[in-house]
Amino acid sequence: MSQMSLEIGRICYKTKGRTQGSKVVVLEHLKNGFVTIEGTQTKRKPCNPRELFPTTQKINATKETKREEILKMLQESA
């Protein structure tokens, strides 16, 4: 999966780690190939794109969006 398929605002599911199965949103592309994510069980942090399963849903969120707003948008997208 290419990094470009994980566009900013794309809702994904984590496929690895302690928060496996949780819903997250891509907020930023980092220079090292990683992306910044934030979600229902995950605080804002870098993540390897290989650990994400993208959905067809997208929200209007960027790295400047506050956590509370992101969580509210994720709840509404369910």
N, CA, C, O and CB atoms as a CASP TS submission, in Angstrom:
PFRMAT TS
TARGET T0000
AUTHOR 0000-0000-0000
METHOD Language model
MODEL 1
PARENT N/A
ATOM      1  N   MET     1       0.847  -1.175   0.000  1.00  0.00           N
ATOM      2  CA  MET     1       0.000   0.000   0.000  1.00  0.00           C
ATOM      3  C   MET     1       0.886   1.228   0.000  1.00  0.00           C
ATOM      4  O   MET     1       1.819   1.335   0.796  1.00  0.00           O
ATOM      5  CB  MET     1      -0.961   0.003   1.213  1.00  0.00           C
ATOM      6  N   SER     2       0.597   2.133  -0.876  1.00  0.00           N
ATOM      7  CA  SER     2       1.419   3.334  -0.944  1.00  0.00           C
ATOM      8  C   SER     2       0.952   4.350   0.080  1.00  0.00           C
ATOM      9  O   SER     2      -0.189   4.319   0.540  1.00  0.00           O
ATOM     10  CB  SER     2       1.381   3.938  -2.348  1.00  0.00           C
ATOM     11  N   GLN     3       1.846   5.239   0.422  1.00  0.00           N
ATOM     12  CA  GLN     3       1.538   6.274   1.397  1.00  0.00           C
ATOM     13  C   GLN     3       0.455   7.216   0.868  1.00  0.00           C
ATOM     14  O   GLN     3      -0.313   7.774   1.651  1.00  0.00           O
ATOM     15  CB  GLN     3       2.803   7.063   1.752  1.00  0.00           C
ATOM     16  N   MET     4       0.388   7.395  -0.441  1.00  0.00           N
ATOM     17  CA  MET     4      -0.592   8.307  -1.008  1.00  0.00           C
ATOM     18  C   MET     4      -2.017   7.783  -0.878  1.00  0.00           C
ATOM     19  O   MET     4      -2.961   8.573  -0.872  1.00  0.00           O
ATOM     20  CB  MET     4      -0.274   8.563  -2.458  1.00  0.00           C
ATOM     21  N   SER     5      -2.192   6.454  -0.772  1.00  0.00           N
ATOM     22  CA  SER     5      -3.542   5.924  -0.590  1.00  0.00           C
ATOM     23  C   SER     5      -4.062   6.257   0.806  1.00  0.00           C
ATOM     24  O   SER     5      -5.268   6.209   1.050  1.00  0.00           O
ATOM     25  CB  SER     5      -3.560   4.400  -0.819  1.00  0.00           C
ATOM     26  N   LEU     6      -3.164   6.591   1.708  1.00  0.00           N
ATOM     27  CA  LEU     6      -3.552   7.015   3.052  1.00  0.00           C
ATOM     28  C   LEU     6      -3.537   8.534   3.096  1.00  0.00           C
ATOM     29  O   LEU     6      -2.641   9.140   3.684  1.00  0.00           O
ATOM     30  CB  LEU     6      -2.602   6.413   4.140  1.00  0.00           C
ATOM     31  N   GLU     7      -4.527   9.136   2.476  1.00  0.00           N
ATOM     32  CA  GLU     7      -4.580  10.591   2.432  1.00  0.00           C
ATOM     33  C   GLU     7      -5.005  11.161   3.782  1.00  0.00           C
ATOM     34  O   GLU     7      -5.579  10.455   4.612  1.00  0.00           O
ATOM     35  CB  GLU     7      -5.539  11.058   1.334  1.00  0.00           C
ATOM     36  N   ILE     8      -4.722  12.422   3.988  1.00  0.00           N
ATOM     37  CA  ILE     8      -5.071  13.110   5.218  1.00  0.00           C
ATOM     38  C   ILE     8      -6.583  13.057   5.403  1.00  0.00           C
ATOM     39  O   ILE     8      -7.342  13.375   4.488  1.00  0.00           O
ATOM     40  CB  ILE     8      -4.565  14.576   5.198  1.00  0.00           C
ATOM     41  N   GLY     9      -7.011  12.654   6.588  1.00  0.00           N
ATOM     42  CA  GLY     9      -8.435  12.561   6.892  1.00  0.00           C
ATOM     43  C   GLY     9      -9.029  11.184   6.658  1.00  0.00           C
ATOM     44  O   GLY     9     -10.191  10.955   6.993  1.00  0.00           O
ATOM     45  N   ARG    10      -8.255  10.254   6.087  1.00  0.00           N
ATOM     46  CA  ARG    10      -8.748   8.904   5.810  1.00  0.00           C
ATOM     47  C   ARG    10      -8.925   8.140   7.121  1.00  0.00           C
ATOM     48  O   ARG    10      -8.015   8.114   7.950  1.00  0.00           O
ATOM     49  CB  ARG    10      -7.778   8.145   4.864  1.00  0.00           C
ATOM     50  N   ILE    11     -10.078   7.524   7.311  1.00  0.00           N
ATOM     51  CA  ILE    11     -10.332   6.699   8.494  1.00  0.00           C
ATOM     52  C   ILE    11      -9.792   5.303   8.216  1.00  0.00           C
ATOM     53  O   ILE    11     -10.030   4.731   7.152  1.00  0.00           O
ATOM     54  CB  ILE    11     -11.863   6.655   8.851  1.00  0.00           C
ATOM     55  N   CYS    12      -9.057   4.759   9.196  1.00  0.00           N
ATOM     56  CA  CYS    12      -8.441   3.442   9.064  1.00  0.00           C
ATOM     57  C   CYS    12      -8.677   2.642  10.335  1.00  0.00           C
ATOM     58  O   CYS    12      -9.105   3.180  11.356  1.00  0.00           O
ATOM     59  CB  CYS    12      -6.926   3.564   8.770  1.00  0.00           C
ATOM     60  N   TYR    13      -8.391   1.351  10.255  1.00  0.00           N
ATOM     61  CA  TYR    13      -8.374   0.491  11.429  1.00  0.00           C
ATOM     62  C   TYR    13      -6.944   0.040  11.666  1.00  0.00           C
ATOM     63  O   TYR    13      -6.228  -0.286  10.719  1.00  0.00           O
ATOM     64  CB  TYR    13      -9.328  -0.730  11.256  1.00  0.00           C
ATOM     65  N   LYS    14      -6.523   0.020  12.933  1.00  0.00           N
ATOM     66  CA  LYS    14      -5.193  -0.498  13.285  1.00  0.00           C
ATOM     67  C   LYS    14      -5.223  -2.011  13.161  1.00  0.00           C
ATOM     68  O   LYS    14      -6.177  -2.650  13.605  1.00  0.00           O
ATOM     69  CB  LYS    14      -4.769  -0.064  14.735  1.00  0.00           C
ATOM     70  N   THR    15      -4.192  -2.591  12.563  1.00  0.00           N
ATOM     71  CA  THR    15      -4.148  -4.044  12.384  1.00  0.00           C
ATOM     72  C   THR    15      -3.097  -4.714  13.271  1.00  0.00           C
ATOM     73  O   THR    15      -3.002  -5.941  13.303  1.00  0.00           O
ATOM     74  CB  THR    15      -3.871  -4.376  10.929  1.00  0.00           C
ATOM     75  N   LYS    16      -2.315  -3.920  13.982  1.00  0.00           N
ATOM     76  CA  LYS    16      -1.270  -4.483  14.844  1.00  0.00           C
ATOM     77  C   LYS    16      -1.179  -3.702  16.138  1.00  0.00           C
ATOM     78  O   LYS    16      -1.667  -2.575  16.233  1.00  0.00           O
ATOM     79  CB  LYS    16       0.092  -4.484  14.127  1.00  0.00           C
ATOM     80  N   GLY    17      -0.561  -4.298  17.115  1.00  0.00           N
ATOM     81  CA  GLY    17      -0.303  -3.606  18.375  1.00  0.00           C
ATOM     82  C   GLY    17      -1.428  -3.752  19.389  1.00  0.00           C
ATOM     83  O   GLY    17      -2.415  -4.451  19.158  1.00  0.00           O
ATOM     84  N   ARG    18      -1.253  -3.079  20.511  1.00  0.00           N
ATOM     85  CA  ARG    18      -2.232  -3.155  21.585  1.00  0.00           C
ATOM     86  C   ARG    18      -3.591  -2.616  21.205  1.00  0.00           C
ATOM     87  O   ARG    18      -4.614  -3.080  21.710  1.00  0.00           O
ATOM     88  CB  ARG    18      -1.732  -2.422  22.766  1.00  0.00           C
ATOM     89  N   THR    19      -3.607  -1.645  20.323  1.00  0.00           N
ATOM     90  CA  THR    19      -4.867  -1.011  19.934  1.00  0.00           C
ATOM     91  C   THR    19      -5.416  -1.591  18.629  1.00  0.00           C
ATOM     92  O   THR    19      -6.152  -0.924  17.902  1.00  0.00           O
ATOM     93  CB  THR    19      -4.672   0.497  19.790  1.00  0.00           C
ATOM     94  N   GLN    20      -5.049  -2.833  18.346  1.00  0.00           N
ATOM     95  CA  GLN    20      -5.511  -3.508  17.133  1.00  0.00           C
ATOM     96  C   GLN    20      -7.033  -3.490  17.076  1.00  0.00           C
ATOM     97  O   GLN    20      -7.701  -3.795  18.064  1.00  0.00           O
ATOM     98  CB  GLN    20      -4.986  -4.963  17.079  1.00  0.00           C
ATOM     99  N   GLY    21      -7.575  -3.132  15.921  1.00  0.00           N
ATOM    100  CA  GLY    21      -9.015  -3.091  15.730  1.00  0.00           C
ATOM    101  C   GLY    21      -9.647  -1.743  16.026  1.00  0.00           C
ATOM    102  O   GLY    21     -10.834  -1.546  15.767  1.00  0.00           O
ATOM    103  N   SER    22      -8.868  -0.813  16.565  1.00  0.00           N
ATOM    104  CA  SER    22      -9.428   0.497  16.889  1.00  0.00           C
ATOM    105  C   SER    22      -9.454   1.387  15.654  1.00  0.00           C
ATOM    106  O   SER    22      -8.666   1.213  14.724  1.00  0.00           O
ATOM    107  CB  SER    22      -8.622   1.169  18.011  1.00  0.00           C
ATOM    108  N   LYS    23     -10.375   2.342  15.666  1.00  0.00           N
ATOM    109  CA  LYS    23     -10.555   3.266  14.543  1.00  0.00           C
ATOM    110  C   LYS    23      -9.641   4.466  14.740  1.00  0.00           C
ATOM    111  O   LYS    23      -9.604   5.055  15.820  1.00  0.00           O
ATOM    112  CB  LYS    23     -12.042   3.719  14.417  1.00  0.00           C
ATOM    113  N   VAL    24      -8.898   4.830  13.686  1.00  0.00           N
ATOM    114  CA  VAL    24      -7.989   5.979  13.723  1.00  0.00           C
ATOM    115  C   VAL    24      -8.166   6.801  12.456  1.00  0.00           C
ATOM    116  O   VAL    24      -8.769   6.353  11.481  1.00  0.00           O
ATOM    117  CB  VAL    24      -6.510   5.519  13.876  1.00  0.00           C
ATOM    118  N   VAL    25      -7.629   8.008  12.493  1.00  0.00           N
ATOM    119  CA  VAL    25      -7.659   8.873  11.311  1.00  0.00           C
ATOM    120  C   VAL    25      -6.234   9.348  11.025  1.00  0.00           C
ATOM    121  O   VAL    25      -5.481   9.649  11.951  1.00  0.00           O
ATOM    122  CB  VAL    25      -8.629  10.095  11.522  1.00  0.00           C
ATOM    123  N   VAL    26      -5.866   9.415   9.751  1.00  0.00           N
ATOM    124  CA  VAL    26      -4.543   9.885   9.326  1.00  0.00           C
ATOM    125  C   VAL    26      -4.552  11.414   9.354  1.00  0.00           C
ATOM    126  O   VAL    26      -5.420  12.046   8.752  1.00  0.00           O
ATOM    127  CB  VAL    26      -4.173   9.344   7.887  1.00  0.00           C
ATOM    128  N   LEU    27      -3.575  12.007  10.060  1.00  0.00           N
ATOM    129  CA  LEU    27      -3.525  13.456  10.211  1.00  0.00           C
ATOM    130  C   LEU    27      -2.388  14.119   9.451  1.00  0.00           C
ATOM    131  O   LEU    27      -2.479  15.294   9.097  1.00  0.00           O
ATOM    132  CB  LEU    27      -3.411  13.798  11.648  1.00  0.00           C
ATOM    133  N   GLU    28      -1.314  13.371   9.197  1.00  0.00           N
ATOM    134  CA  GLU    28      -0.128  13.998   8.590  1.00  0.00           C
ATOM    135  C   GLU    28       0.789  12.917   8.026  1.00  0.00           C
ATOM    136  O   GLU    28       0.861  11.812   8.565  1.00  0.00           O
ATOM    137  CB  GLU    28       0.639  14.874   9.632  1.00  0.00           C
ATOM    138  N   HIS    29       1.485  13.240   6.942  1.00  0.00           N
ATOM    139  CA  HIS    29       2.524  12.371   6.381  1.00  0.00           C
ATOM    140  C   HIS    29       3.866  12.869   6.892  1.00  0.00           C
ATOM    141  O   HIS    29       4.167  14.059   6.805  1.00  0.00           O
ATOM    142  CB  HIS    29       2.485  12.356   4.806  1.00  0.00           C
ATOM    143  N   LEU    30       4.671  11.957   7.424  1.00  0.00           N
ATOM    144  CA  LEU    30       5.994  12.308   7.941  1.00  0.00           C
ATOM    145  C   LEU    30       7.057  11.964   6.903  1.00  0.00           C
ATOM    146  O   LEU    30       6.829  11.129   6.029  1.00  0.00           O
ATOM    147  CB  LEU    30       6.280  11.574   9.278  1.00  0.00           C
ATOM    148  N   LYS    31       8.215  12.608   7.002  1.00  0.00           N
ATOM    149  CA  LYS    31       9.277  12.422   6.008  1.00  0.00           C
ATOM    150  C   LYS    31       9.865  11.013   6.009  1.00  0.00           C
ATOM    151  O   LYS    31      10.403  10.571   4.994  1.00  0.00           O
ATOM    152  CB  LYS    31      10.378  13.418   6.252  1.00  0.00           C
ATOM    153  N   ASN    32       9.770  10.305   7.130  1.00  0.00           N
ATOM    154  CA  ASN    32      10.360   8.965   7.215  1.00  0.00           C
ATOM    155  C   ASN    32       9.430   7.879   6.681  1.00  0.00           C
ATOM    156  O   ASN    32       9.707   6.693   6.858  1.00  0.00           O
ATOM    157  CB  ASN    32      10.728   8.653   8.651  1.00  0.00           C
ATOM    158  N   GLY    33       8.326   8.265   6.027  1.00  0.00           N
ATOM    159  CA  GLY    33       7.399   7.290   5.469  1.00  0.00           C
ATOM    160  C   GLY    33       6.269   6.929   6.406  1.00  0.00           C
ATOM    161  O   GLY    33       5.330   6.245   5.999  1.00  0.00           O
ATOM    162  N   PHE    34       6.333   7.366   7.641  1.00  0.00           N
ATOM    163  CA  PHE    34       5.284   7.092   8.604  1.00  0.00           C
ATOM    164  C   PHE    34       4.178   8.133   8.463  1.00  0.00           C
ATOM    165  O   PHE    34       4.337   9.130   7.759  1.00  0.00           O
ATOM    166  CB  PHE    34       5.848   7.080  10.041  1.00  0.00           C
ATOM    167  N   VAL    35       3.063   7.892   9.135  1.00  0.00           N
ATOM    168  CA  VAL    35       1.969   8.850   9.183  1.00  0.00           C
ATOM    169  C   VAL    35       1.636   9.130  10.649  1.00  0.00           C
ATOM    170  O   VAL    35       1.888   8.292  11.514  1.00  0.00           O
ATOM    171  CB  VAL    35       0.717   8.319   8.410  1.00  0.00           C
ATOM    172  N   THR    36       1.073  10.302  10.926  1.00  0.00           N
ATOM    173  CA  THR    36       0.599  10.619  12.261  1.00  0.00           C
ATOM    174  C   THR    36      -0.872  10.251  12.317  1.00  0.00           C
ATOM    175  O   THR    36      -1.655  10.615  11.440  1.00  0.00           O
ATOM    176  CB  THR    36       0.829  12.127  12.615  1.00  0.00           C
ATOM    177  N   ILE    37      -1.240   9.509  13.385  1.00  0.00           N
ATOM    178  CA  ILE    37      -2.626   9.080  13.542  1.00  0.00           C
ATOM    179  C   ILE    37      -3.159   9.504  14.901  1.00  0.00           C
ATOM    180  O   ILE    37      -2.394   9.823  15.811  1.00  0.00           O
ATOM    181  CB  ILE    37      -2.746   7.559  13.373  1.00  0.00           C
ATOM    182  N   GLU    38      -4.470   9.505  15.025  1.00  0.00           N
ATOM    183  CA  GLU    38      -5.130   9.694  16.312  1.00  0.00           C
ATOM    184  C   GLU    38      -6.465   8.993  16.219  1.00  0.00           C
ATOM    185  O   GLU    38      -7.088   8.969  15.158  1.00  0.00           O
ATOM    186  CB  GLU    38      -5.298  11.218  16.677  1.00  0.00           C
ATOM    187  N   GLY    39      -6.911   8.418  17.335  1.00  0.00           N
ATOM    188  CA  GLY    39      -8.168   7.690  17.273  1.00  0.00           C
ATOM    189  C   GLY    39      -8.809   7.464  18.619  1.00  0.00           C
ATOM    190  O   GLY    39      -8.441   8.070  19.625  1.00  0.00           O
ATOM    191  N   THR    40      -9.785   6.566  18.606  1.00  0.00           N
ATOM    192  CA  THR    40     -10.598   6.319  19.787  1.00  0.00           C
ATOM    193  C   THR    40      -9.779   5.751  20.948  1.00  0.00           C
ATOM    194  O   THR    40      -9.987   6.145  22.095  1.00  0.00           O
ATOM    195  CB  THR    40     -11.727   5.371  19.444  1.00  0.00           C
ATOM    196  N   GLN    41      -8.868   4.848  20.672  1.00  0.00           N
ATOM    197  CA  GLN    41      -8.035   4.251  21.720  1.00  0.00           C
ATOM    198  C   GLN    41      -6.569   4.635  21.589  1.00  0.00           C
ATOM    199  O   GLN    41      -5.723   4.128  22.325  1.00  0.00           O
ATOM    200  CB  GLN    41      -8.166   2.746  21.690  1.00  0.00           C
ATOM    201  N   THR    42      -6.268   5.524  20.659  1.00  0.00           N
ATOM    202  CA  THR    42      -4.886   5.891  20.350  1.00  0.00           C
ATOM    203  C   THR    42      -4.707   7.395  20.429  1.00  0.00           C
ATOM    204  O   THR    42      -5.429   8.151  19.779  1.00  0.00           O
ATOM    205  CB  THR    42      -4.486   5.382  18.958  1.00  0.00           C
ATOM    206  N   LYS    43      -3.748   7.822  21.224  1.00  0.00           N
ATOM    207  CA  LYS    43      -3.406   9.242  21.239  1.00  0.00           C
ATOM    208  C   LYS    43      -2.576   9.550  20.003  1.00  0.00           C
ATOM    209  O   LYS    43      -2.114   8.635  19.320  1.00  0.00           O
ATOM    210  CB  LYS    43      -2.633   9.629  22.542  1.00  0.00           C
ATOM    211  N   ARG    44      -2.386  10.814  19.714  1.00  0.00           N
ATOM    212  CA  ARG    44      -1.657  11.243  18.520  1.00  0.00           C
ATOM    213  C   ARG    44      -0.230  10.712  18.563  1.00  0.00           C
ATOM    214  O   ARG    44       0.514  10.966  19.510  1.00  0.00           O
ATOM    215  CB  ARG    44      -1.657  12.784  18.400  1.00  0.00           C
ATOM    216  N   LYS    45       0.144   9.957  17.500  1.00  0.00           N
ATOM    217  CA  LYS    45       1.491   9.384  17.439  1.00  0.00           C
ATOM    218  C   LYS    45       1.805   8.945  16.020  1.00  0.00           C
ATOM    219  O   LYS    45       0.901   8.778  15.202  1.00  0.00           O
ATOM    220  CB  LYS    45       1.627   8.194  18.411  1.00  0.00           C
ATOM    221  N   PRO    46       3.100   8.755  15.722  1.00  0.00           N
ATOM    222  CA  PRO    46       3.474   8.244  14.408  1.00  0.00           C
ATOM    223  C   PRO    46       3.124   6.757  14.304  1.00  0.00           C
ATOM    224  O   PRO    46       3.106   6.040  15.304  1.00  0.00           O
ATOM    225  CB  PRO    46       4.982   8.467  14.147  1.00  0.00           C
ATOM    226  N   CYS    47       2.848   6.311  13.084  1.00  0.00           N
ATOM    227  CA  CYS    47       2.473   4.917  12.862  1.00  0.00           C
ATOM    228  C   CYS    47       2.978   4.480  11.493  1.00  0.00           C
ATOM    229  O   CYS    47       2.996   5.261  10.542  1.00  0.00           O
ATOM    230  CB  CYS    47       0.931   4.727  12.970  1.00  0.00           C
ATOM    231  N   ASN    48       3.382   3.238  11.413  1.00  0.00           N
ATOM    232  CA  ASN    48       3.789   2.650  10.143  1.00  0.00           C
ATOM    233  C   ASN    48       2.530   2.408   9.306  1.00  0.00           C
ATOM    234  O   ASN    48       1.595   1.773   9.796  1.00  0.00           O
ATOM    235  CB  ASN    48       4.594   1.315  10.363  1.00  0.00           C
ATOM    236  N   PRO    49       2.474   2.887   8.077  1.00  0.00           N
ATOM    237  CA  PRO    49       1.277   2.690   7.249  1.00  0.00           C
ATOM    238  C   PRO    49       0.910   1.230   7.021  1.00  0.00           C
ATOM    239  O   PRO    49      -0.243   0.922   6.719  1.00  0.00           O
ATOM    240  CB  PRO    49       1.472   3.350   5.927  1.00  0.00           C
ATOM    241  N   ARG    50       1.880   0.326   7.162  1.00  0.00           N
ATOM    242  CA  ARG    50       1.598  -1.102   6.992  1.00  0.00           C
ATOM    243  C   ARG    50       0.707  -1.646   8.102  1.00  0.00           C
ATOM    244  O   ARG    50       0.123  -2.720   7.965  1.00  0.00           O
ATOM    245  CB  ARG    50       2.899  -1.890   6.947  1.00  0.00           C
ATOM    246  N   GLU    51       0.602  -0.900   9.206  1.00  0.00           N
ATOM    247  CA  GLU    51      -0.223  -1.333  10.334  1.00  0.00           C
ATOM    248  C   GLU    51      -1.643  -0.782  10.255  1.00  0.00           C
ATOM    249  O   GLU    51      -2.407  -0.902  11.212  1.00  0.00           O
ATOM    250  CB  GLU    51       0.419  -0.906  11.641  1.00  0.00           C
ATOM    251  N   LEU    52      -2.004  -0.177   9.119  1.00  0.00           N
ATOM    252  CA  LEU    52      -3.319   0.433   8.971  1.00  0.00           C
ATOM    253  C   LEU    52      -4.096  -0.210   7.835  1.00  0.00           C
ATOM    254  O   LEU    52      -3.529  -0.558   6.799  1.00  0.00           O
ATOM    255  CB  LEU    52      -3.187   1.930   8.733  1.00  0.00           C
ATOM    256  N   PHE    53      -5.395  -0.364   8.037  1.00  0.00           N
ATOM    257  CA  PHE    53      -6.299  -0.843   6.997  1.00  0.00           C
ATOM    258  C   PHE    53      -7.251   0.296   6.658  1.00  0.00           C
ATOM    259  O   PHE    53      -8.134   0.603   7.459  1.00  0.00           O
ATOM    260  CB  PHE    53      -7.082  -2.130   7.456  1.00  0.00           C
ATOM    261  N   PRO    54      -7.102   0.938   5.489  1.00  0.00           N
ATOM    262  CA  PRO    54      -7.940   2.095   5.155  1.00  0.00           C
ATOM    263  C   PRO    54      -9.381   1.697   4.844  1.00  0.00           C
ATOM    264  O   PRO    54      -9.635   0.624   4.297  1.00  0.00           O
ATOM    265  CB  PRO    54      -7.349   2.839   3.966  1.00  0.00           C
ATOM    266  N   THR    55     -10.306   2.563   5.196  1.00  0.00           N
ATOM    267  CA  THR    55     -11.714   2.388   4.846  1.00  0.00           C
ATOM    268  C   THR    55     -12.048   3.360   3.714  1.00  0.00           C
ATOM    269  O   THR    55     -11.186   4.111   3.258  1.00  0.00           O
ATOM    270  CB  THR    55     -12.648   2.624   6.092  1.00  0.00           C
ATOM    271  N   THR    56     -13.272   3.341   3.277  1.00  0.00           N
ATOM    272  CA  THR    56     -13.700   4.274   2.237  1.00  0.00           C
ATOM    273  C   THR    56     -14.128   5.601   2.831  1.00  0.00           C
ATOM    274  O   THR    56     -14.392   6.550   2.092  1.00  0.00           O
ATOM    275  CB  THR    56     -14.841   3.679   1.423  1.00  0.00           C
ATOM    276  N   GLN    57     -14.202   5.690   4.162  1.00  0.00           N
ATOM    277  CA  GLN    57     -14.651   6.903   4.831  1.00  0.00           C
ATOM    278  C   GLN    57     -13.514   7.900   4.997  1.00  0.00           C
ATOM    279  O   GLN    57     -12.350   7.534   5.162  1.00  0.00           O
ATOM    280  CB  GLN    57     -15.249   6.567   6.186  1.00  0.00           C
ATOM    281  N   LYS    58     -13.890   9.170   4.946  1.00  0.00           N
ATOM    282  CA  LYS    58     -12.919  10.243   5.119  1.00  0.00           C
ATOM    283  C   LYS    58     -13.591  11.369   5.895  1.00  0.00           C
ATOM    284  O   LYS    58     -14.774  11.645   5.695  1.00  0.00           O
ATOM    285  CB  LYS    58     -12.376  10.749   3.740  1.00  0.00           C
ATOM    286  N   ILE    59     -12.835  12.021   6.783  1.00  0.00           N
ATOM    287  CA  ILE    59     -13.354  13.161   7.525  1.00  0.00           C
ATOM    288  C   ILE    59     -12.453  14.367   7.277  1.00  0.00           C
ATOM    289  O   ILE    59     -11.340  14.230   6.770  1.00  0.00           O
ATOM    290  CB  ILE    59     -13.450  12.843   9.044  1.00  0.00           C
ATOM    291  N   ASN    60     -12.936  15.519   7.631  1.00  0.00           N
ATOM    292  CA  ASN    60     -12.184  16.754   7.433  1.00  0.00           C
ATOM    293  C   ASN    60     -11.344  17.025   8.684  1.00  0.00           C
ATOM    294  O   ASN    60     -11.733  17.823   9.537  1.00  0.00           O
ATOM    295  CB  ASN    60     -13.143  17.954   7.129  1.00  0.00           C
ATOM    296  N   ALA    61     -10.193  16.358   8.789  1.00  0.00           N
ATOM    297  CA  ALA    61      -9.304  16.515   9.938  1.00  0.00           C
ATOM    298  C   ALA    61      -7.868  16.685   9.456  1.00  0.00           C
ATOM    299  O   ALA    61      -7.442  16.033   8.503  1.00  0.00           O
ATOM    300  CB  ALA    61      -9.417  15.301  10.895  1.00  0.00           C
ATOM    301  N   THR    62      -7.133  17.561  10.119  1.00  0.00           N
ATOM    302  CA  THR    62      -5.717  17.778   9.828  1.00  0.00           C
ATOM    303  C   THR    62      -4.943  17.743  11.137  1.00  0.00           C
ATOM    304  O   THR    62      -5.522  17.503  12.197  1.00  0.00           O
ATOM    305  CB  THR    62      -5.490  19.131   9.081  1.00  0.00           C
ATOM    306  N   LYS    63      -3.635  17.983  11.070  1.00  0.00           N
ATOM    307  CA  LYS    63      -2.818  17.939  12.284  1.00  0.00           C
ATOM    308  C   LYS    63      -3.171  19.051  13.261  1.00  0.00           C
ATOM    309  O   LYS    63      -2.816  18.962  14.436  1.00  0.00           O
ATOM    310  CB  LYS    63      -1.352  18.029  11.924  1.00  0.00           C
ATOM    311  N   GLU    64      -3.865  20.103  12.807  1.00  0.00           N
ATOM    312  CA  GLU    64      -4.263  21.188  13.696  1.00  0.00           C
ATOM    313  C   GLU    64      -5.587  20.904  14.418  1.00  0.00           C
ATOM    314  O   GLU    64      -5.947  21.623  15.350  1.00  0.00           O
ATOM    315  CB  GLU    64      -4.376  22.477  12.906  1.00  0.00           C
ATOM    316  N   THR    65      -6.304  19.873  13.999  1.00  0.00           N
ATOM    317  CA  THR    65      -7.600  19.544  14.591  1.00  0.00           C
ATOM    318  C   THR    65      -7.400  18.999  16.005  1.00  0.00           C
ATOM    319  O   THR    65      -6.514  18.176  16.239  1.00  0.00           O
ATOM    320  CB  THR    65      -8.360  18.514  13.713  1.00  0.00           C
ATOM    321  N   LYS    66      -8.221  19.458  16.940  1.00  0.00           N
ATOM    322  CA  LYS    66      -8.108  19.022  18.334  1.00  0.00           C
ATOM    323  C   LYS    66      -8.676  17.623  18.521  1.00  0.00           C
ATOM    324  O   LYS    66      -9.551  17.185  17.774  1.00  0.00           O
ATOM    325  CB  LYS    66      -8.825  20.004  19.263  1.00  0.00           C
ATOM    326  N   ARG    67      -8.161  16.930  19.534  1.00  0.00           N
ATOM    327  CA  ARG    67      -8.556  15.549  19.815  1.00  0.00           C
ATOM    328  C   ARG    67     -10.067  15.406  19.995  1.00  0.00           C
ATOM    329  O   ARG    67     -10.673  14.479  19.456  1.00  0.00           O
ATOM    330  CB  ARG    67      -7.842  15.048  21.061  1.00  0.00           C
ATOM    331  N   GLU    68     -10.678  16.323  20.754  1.00  0.00           N
ATOM    332  CA  GLU    68     -12.111  16.232  21.017  1.00  0.00           C
ATOM    333  C   GLU    68     -12.920  16.274  19.721  1.00  0.00           C
ATOM    334  O   GLU    68     -13.899  15.543  19.567  1.00  0.00           O
ATOM    335  CB  GLU    68     -12.550  17.365  21.945  1.00  0.00           C
ATOM    336  N   GLU    69     -12.501  17.135  18.793  1.00  0.00           N
ATOM    337  CA  GLU    69     -13.197  17.246  17.511  1.00  0.00           C
ATOM    338  C   GLU    69     -13.031  15.971  16.688  1.00  0.00           C
ATOM    339  O   GLU    69     -13.977  15.512  16.047  1.00  0.00           O
ATOM    340  CB  GLU    69     -12.678  18.456  16.723  1.00  0.00           C
ATOM    341  N   ILE    70     -11.819  15.399  16.707  1.00  0.00           N
ATOM    342  CA  ILE    70     -11.558  14.171  15.960  1.00  0.00           C
ATOM    343  C   ILE    70     -12.424  13.038  16.500  1.00  0.00           C
ATOM    344  O   ILE    70     -13.039  12.302  15.727  1.00  0.00           O
ATOM    345  CB  ILE    70     -10.062  13.790  16.036  1.00  0.00           C
ATOM    346  N   LEU    71     -12.475  12.895  17.827  1.00  0.00           N
ATOM    347  CA  LEU    71     -13.286  11.833  18.419  1.00  0.00           C
ATOM    348  C   LEU    71     -14.764  11.994  18.078  1.00  0.00           C
ATOM    349  O   LEU    71     -15.461  11.012  17.822  1.00  0.00           O
ATOM    350  CB  LEU    71     -13.104  11.815  19.930  1.00  0.00           C
ATOM    351  N   LYS    72     -15.234  13.241  18.076  1.00  0.00           N
ATOM    352  CA  LYS    72     -16.634  13.502  17.734  1.00  0.00           C
ATOM    353  C   LYS    72     -16.907  13.107  16.278  1.00  0.00           C
ATOM    354  O   LYS    72     -17.929  12.486  15.988  1.00  0.00           O
ATOM    355  CB  LYS    72     -16.981  14.997  17.964  1.00  0.00           C
ATOM    356  N   MET    73     -15.995  13.466  15.358  1.00  0.00           N
ATOM    357  CA  MET    73     -16.179  13.116  13.951  1.00  0.00           C
ATOM    358  C   MET    73     -16.118  11.612  13.737  1.00  0.00           C
ATOM    359  O   MET    73     -16.854  11.079  12.906  1.00  0.00           O
ATOM    360  CB  MET    73     -15.128  13.803  13.094  1.00  0.00           C
ATOM    361  N   LEU    74     -15.242  10.907  14.480  1.00  0.00           N
ATOM    362  CA  LEU    74     -15.163   9.457  14.364  1.00  0.00           C
ATOM    363  C   LEU    74     -16.451   8.803  14.844  1.00  0.00           C
ATOM    364  O   LEU    74     -16.909   7.824  14.255  1.00  0.00           O
ATOM    365  CB  LEU    74     -13.971   8.921  15.157  1.00  0.00           C
ATOM    366  N   GLN    75     -17.038   9.339  15.911  1.00  0.00           N
ATOM    367  CA  GLN    75     -18.314   8.804  16.421  1.00  0.00           C
ATOM    368  C   GLN    75     -19.423   8.997  15.391  1.00  0.00           C
ATOM    369  O   GLN    75     -20.240   8.101  15.177  1.00  0.00           O
ATOM    370  CB  GLN    75     -18.702   9.490  17.757  1.00  0.00           C
ATOM    371  N   GLU    76     -19.451  10.160  14.761  1.00  0.00           N
ATOM    372  CA  GLU    76     -20.489  10.456  13.767  1.00  0.00           C
ATOM    373  C   GLU    76     -20.348   9.601  12.509  1.00  0.00           C
ATOM    374  O   GLU    76     -21.333   9.339  11.820  1.00  0.00           O
ATOM    375  CB  GLU    76     -20.444  11.929  13.391  1.00  0.00           C
ATOM    376  N   SER    77     -19.119   9.167  12.210  1.00  0.00           N
ATOM    377  CA  SER    77     -18.896   8.382  10.995  1.00  0.00           C
ATOM    378  C   SER    77     -19.267   6.913  11.165  1.00  0.00           C
ATOM    379  O   SER    77     -19.301   6.162  10.190  1.00  0.00           O
ATOM    380  CB  SER    77     -17.451   8.490  10.573  1.00  0.00           C
ATOM    381  N   ALA    78     -19.540   6.511  12.375  1.00  0.00           N
ATOM    382  CA  ALA    78     -19.848   5.095  12.645  1.00  0.00           C
ATOM    383  C   ALA    78     -21.182   4.656  12.118  1.00  0.00           C
ATOM    384  O   ALA    78     -21.558   3.495  12.279  1.00  0.00           O
ATOM    385  CB  ALA    78     -19.807   4.833  14.106  1.00  0.00           C
TER
END
